[in-house]
């Protein structure tokens, strides 16, 4: 469905762009707690999504959704939980 429908592609890319922009607002100290997350890669994706939309590899975007978002989601949830317990 992702590769077949442009509106779905637009929505996914836009949401990933928003997510990437949000991670740029995290402090270096906070990101340093999770060196297993490719923060630089997330930032790079944002740059491509914002400035090179026509050059985005949609298969790579879908690979990110399938393979990388779960780990990022878990990391962010752990970070949030650490704030709640502090």
N, C-alpha and C positions, 0 to 999 in steps of 0.2 A: 504494500500500500504506500509506503514512504516513497519509493522510487517512481511510482506510477502517478502520484498526485502532487502537482506543483503547490497547491495550497497547504498540503501537509508538510512538504519540504520547507516552505516559507515559515510555517509555524514552528517547526523544530529548530531551524537555524536561528530564528529570532529568540526563541527561549534559551538556546545555548549561548547566544550572544549576551543576553541579559544575565545569565548565570556567570559567564566569564567576567563581565563587567563588575558584578557583585564581588567576585573573589579578589578583584584588584583593590577593593576597599579594605581587605583584611590586612592587619599589620604584618610586618615581616616576622615579628616575634611569634605571632599566632600561627602563621604559615610554617614557621620553623619547627613547630611541635609535630608537624606531619610532613617530614621530608619525603615520605613515600608517594606523596601527591605531586604530580608534575605541574606545579603552579606556573612555571614559565611557559609550558606548552599550552595551558589554558589561556594565558594572556596572549600567546601567539595566535591561537584560534580566534580570539576576539578580534584581533587586528585583521585577520583574513576575512572574517564574517562582516566586519564593518566596511572595510575598504576594498575588498576584492570579491564581492558577492558572486559575480559572474564566473569567477575562477574557482569556486568551491567545488571540491570533489564530493559529490553526494554519497558515494559509496563509503568514503572515509567518514563522513558525518554519521552515517548509519552505524558504522563500526564503533564510533565513539559512544553512541547511544547504547548499543548492545554490550560493549565490553568495558567501558570506563566509568559510566555514570553511577553504577552501583557502588564502586569503591569511593567515589567522591561523595556520594550521598551518605555513606557510612561515616566517612571522615568528618563531614560537616555536622552530622548528628552527634558524634562524639564530642566535637568542639562545643556545640551548644549545651550538651549535658554537663560539660565541665563548668560552664558558667552557672548553670542552675544549682550545682552542688557547692559552688564557692560562696 
